[in-house]
């Protein structure tokens, strides 16, 4: 990584190099996730989702997704799929992504911006707290629809 901080941007289009780099990051985020270029393009085109990336010398080395949605209680946001390339961790990239997301949340007038993280990810939790996120006394519940073939 150069001496410059990572350039953080909203991805507005995807070329072959970007797609390859996102696929590489996705594999580091989840062993079970599969890359789908058309899904990536739909994320970029969708009004409620922003794919925020960090670049080092033009190469995507980190990414996070910001989802915003209106509810009767106000405009809310959720952070998902935060990932930094294994070789680039510990260099402030995740923090830069989080700072950009909190700036967007503020600029857009979001009432809240949430994220979830496993309790075992202590260093990630410390990072999130240092970026202004507060642990809540809550439980996250998940329903996974069955795969219909």
N, C-alpha and C positions, 0 to 999 in steps of 0.2 A: 504494500500500500504506500502510496506517495505520502509526503508530509502534509498534504492538504486533507481537510476533513472530507468525508464522503459526500458526493453530490446527491441530494435527495430530491426526487421528483415524482410527480404523478405520471404513471405510464399511460400515454394516450394512443399509442399504436404499438404493434409488436412485429418485429422483423424476425428472421430465422435465428440470428444470434441471441436476441432477447428470449425467444421461445426456448432455445436450448439451455440458456442460463436459468430460466425459471424452472424448467424440468429438472435440472441438476439440484436446485435448491429444494424443490418439492420432495425429492428422494431423501434429502437430509432431514426434512420436517417429519415425514411419516413413511414408515416401511410399507404401509398398505395403500397409500394414495397413488393414483395413477394420473399421469399427465395427459391432458386433452387440449390440444391447441384451440379448438373451437370454443371450449369452455373458457380458456384464457381470454380469447377475443371477446366473448360475451361479457366477461367481467369488466373489461376495459370500456365496452360500449354501454353498459348498464348505468342508468342515472344514479342508482343507490349504492353503487360500489366503486371504490377507488383502489387501485393497486399502486401502492407507494413503493418505490424501489430506491436503493442506494447503489451508486455506481462508483467504482474505483477504476480510473483510467478507461472509462467508457463501459466497463464490464459490470453487469449486475451482480452484486455481492451480498445483497440483502433485500428482503421484501416483506411487506405486510399488507393486509387487506383491511380497509375501513368500510364498514357497511353503515349506512344511515337510513333511518326509517321513521315515518310519522306514526305516532300512537295518540289515542285520545288524551294521554297525560303529557304529551309534548314530543318534540323531535329528539330521538335517541340515536346512539351510535354504538357499534360493537367492533372491537379489534379482533381479527382472526389471522391465523397462519403467519405469525411472525417468525422469520427464519433469517439467519445470517450464515454465510458459507463457513464451514468448519475451519478453514484456513485463515479466516478473517475475524474470528471471534475475539472479544476482549479489546477491540479498537474503537469502541464508541458508535458502531454502526446501528445496533439495536436502539440505543438511546436517540440517535438522530432520527430514526424512523418514528419512534414514539413521540418525540418533540413535534415533528411535523404533523402527526395525527392529532395531538392535543391542540396545536395551532388551528388546524382545520375545524376541529370540534368547536373551538371558541369562535372562530370567524363565522361559522354556519349557525351559531346560536343553539347548538345541541344542549339539551337539558342535562344529559349524562352521556358518558362514554365508558362502556364496560369492556372488560376482557376477563378471560378465565385462564387459569394455569394450574397444573397439578401441584399439590402441596410439596411433592418431592423436588420440585424445581426451585430450590431455595435461592440460588443466585439470580434467576429470572425474576422471582418475586421481589427480591431486594431492588433490582433494576426498576421494575414497574412502580414500586413505592417511591423510589427516588425521582421518578418522572411525574409524580403527583397522583398516582392511583392509590386508592385506599382499600384495604381488605374489608370485606363486608361479612357479617355474620349471616351467611346464607348457604344454601345447598344448590348445586347445579344438578338438574335432572335431565336425562336424555332419553328420547324415544328414537329408536332406529327402525324404520319401516323394513319389513321383510323384502328380500329381493324377489321380484316377480319375474319369472322367465317366460 
